[in-house]
Amino acid sequence: MTATPEFDYIIVGAGSAGCVLANRLSADPNVKVLLLEAGGSDWHPFIHMPAGLAKLVGKQGVNWDYDTQPQAGLDGRRMWWPRGKVLGGSSSINAMCYIRGNPADYDEWAALGADGWHWDNVLAYFKRAEGNGRGANALHGGDGPLKVSDLRYVNELSGVFVEAATQAGHTRNADFNGATQEGVGLYQVTQVGGARCSTAVAYLDPIRGRANFTVHTHALAQRVDFSGQRASGVTYLRHGRTIHATARREVLLCGGAINSPQLLMLSGVGDADHLRRHGIGVRANVPGVGANLQDHLDVCTLQHASQRVTYDRLSDAKVAFDYFLRGHSGPGTSNIAEAGGFARSPLAPDARADVQFHFVPAMLDDHGRHRLPGDGYTLHACFLRPRSRGRIELASANPTDKARIEANYLSDADGFDLRMMLECAKLSRAIFAAKAFDPYRGAPIFPTRDDASDEELLAFIRAKAETVYHPVGSCRMGRADDAHAVLDPQLRVRGVDGLRVVDASVMPRLIGGNTNAPTIMIAERAADLIAGKITAPQQTAAAPHAAGMPQGARNPMAMS
Ligand SMILES: Cc1cc2nc3c(=O)[nH]c(=O)nc-3n(C[C@H](O)[C@H](O)[C@H](O)COP(=O)(O)OP(=O)(O)OC[C@H]3O[C@@H](n4cnc5c(N)ncnc54)[C@H](O)[C@@H]3O)c2cc1C
């Protein structure tokens, strides 16, 4: 064991949340911050060239490459869960869609016990993070570190999708993060100058020179160390050496929705019976650790294109030439999932959109890992508020073993999630059938017929649905009297001191949209909580947000 210097804060995980915390906390020159990242540096050009995300799929070295346990509701399939293992974490491999969710989602959090996390409070943190190229207004930030841009290059089929969706009854929306979430249009993306703006780019690169800040890559945290009930540091493995680092103030876990609960359990914080089964001493019996796991299940409808306009057979050389030699131009700047939007299905229980679309002008089968011949286009549709709940469990007490992911998709008692997936497939089919696609429409691929019955569509969903990469909730926050909450609303771990979790796992409920910007918001606000900058009145919950969830319309707790 090699001794290392002491730090005030040790942050585990340099992902969407960890990079934000590193930046904000080390802004105070009087505190020393250590950031540990299991992956390596983000040097690879495919991380930074947006369309490189297609090439990152399955790339060793930047991905944890998880597989879930077999899913009973999905023909017993294991689902592939990519997660970033590199500086920037999943923000270095994601699809860059900039989405916050519905304002009412955050009022729902507050109603569930996440005091202080209602929309009127979190909006300021979304804005503080955001540097939107369209400029600042009441709902947007213009000069934050996370650069948000309109796409530089848009495939003609993405415009066709928007037109077709309006013909199918959806409204156009130029800003899903504006006054209304519902509607279809082009996504804004987390990019700067045509390149990916991960949190490593946005928050780490500018602070590399800070004398009070240290980042260690290839550093796998193995456990949180304790002095009594107080977190006193982290033991981690780096280049074959076991290192112990001391935290004078706090240890902050930012490992994401799979790794943070795993690390808590490895450190003796979790369900006592589960820990004992793996021979781990119990420091705090917190049964909620790993529970409440939620994700967006997604069904992709694929159609052949009758014209060669898709990205399927694009020349790599031409893409690279335009991107690298012609000032970040051309299809290399595309995030591939260029267009999409939000819709209310006939089953929507409240005023919020409950379905999200991502349109891809290419054929996307098995996350792009299975290449199909020819040209085609894909429409992802996911149900935004699943009622099924999964769980992260230890596979063993060995920190280098992957945790078990019991995703439990489509396991809700009344089958609502499956009925919603059927709605998703039908909404997609209606859009693909609209007139705007007439000049481009070839034969259907998945499902194989465009007049499939409900039974056939359900079989198709069980056979083909996949994650759209938004696992959250496995260390959820809640009130002190909530026995299954892992954290209090200040994100402090129950039963111990000096330890917080700050990442996507803290969400009490999955928001209606992509999860990168919400995770960054969580970390922005956490930084103020940790530094003691948030005053008590901010911790009280406000009334439900009028735009999304009408007051008195329903009790959000009644959903589960
Ligand atoms: C393929 C893909 C596409 C996506 N597309 C979008 C999108 O278009 N828009 C959007 O908003 N969201 C998208 N998301 C989701 C979004 O990126 C994530 O929700 C978000 O990045 C989660 O942030 P996090 O901080 O919780 O975890 P991560 O960003 O995953 O960060 C966790 C970090 O901790 C490190 N770590 C874990 N365990 C340890 C350990 N023991 N020791 C040291 N380090 C450790 C990891 O290596 C990683 O760097 C996508 C995700 C994926 C995977």
The ligand as an ORCA input file, in Angstrom:
! r2SCAN-3c Opt
* xyz 0 1
  C     -24.556      5.210    -25.946
  C     -25.225      6.261    -25.096
  C     -25.969      7.266    -25.703
  C     -26.577      8.253    -24.933
  N     -27.182      9.317    -25.549
  C     -27.584     10.377    -24.809
  C     -28.014     11.580    -25.437
  O     -28.025     11.716    -26.663
  N     -28.397     12.606    -24.632
  C     -28.400     12.504    -23.279
  O     -28.807     13.461    -22.612
  N     -28.008     11.370    -22.665
  C     -27.558     10.325    -23.395
  N     -27.081      9.213    -22.777
  C     -27.168      9.128    -21.308
  C     -26.176     10.017    -20.571
  O     -24.955     10.099    -21.272
  C     -25.972      9.467    -19.152
  O     -27.214      9.433    -18.476
  C     -25.020     10.286    -18.320
  O     -23.804     10.462    -18.987
  C     -24.796      9.616    -16.962
  O     -23.884     10.361    -16.220
  P     -23.243      9.797    -14.870
  O     -22.360     10.873    -14.358
  O     -24.305      9.266    -14.007
  O     -22.386      8.530    -15.316
  P     -21.160      8.400    -16.414
  O     -21.180      9.597    -17.285
  O     -21.340      7.085    -16.998
  O     -19.888      8.515    -15.494
  C     -19.441      7.551    -14.586
  C     -17.919      7.580    -14.598
  O     -17.436      6.931    -13.447
  C     -16.373      6.071    -13.820
  N     -16.323      5.011    -12.820
  C     -17.295      4.107    -12.553
  N     -16.909      3.306    -11.539
  C     -15.682      3.707    -11.163
  C     -14.764      3.258    -10.177
  N     -15.049      2.233     -9.360
  N     -13.570      3.899    -10.051
  C     -13.271      4.946    -10.860
  N     -14.120      5.408    -11.824
  C     -15.298      4.794    -11.967
  C     -16.769      5.599    -15.205
  O     -15.691      5.052    -15.925
  C     -17.342      6.861    -15.817
  O     -16.346      7.651    -16.412
  C     -26.473      8.207    -23.512
  C     -25.717      7.199    -22.904
  C     -25.081      6.242    -23.673
  C     -24.259      5.178    -22.993
*
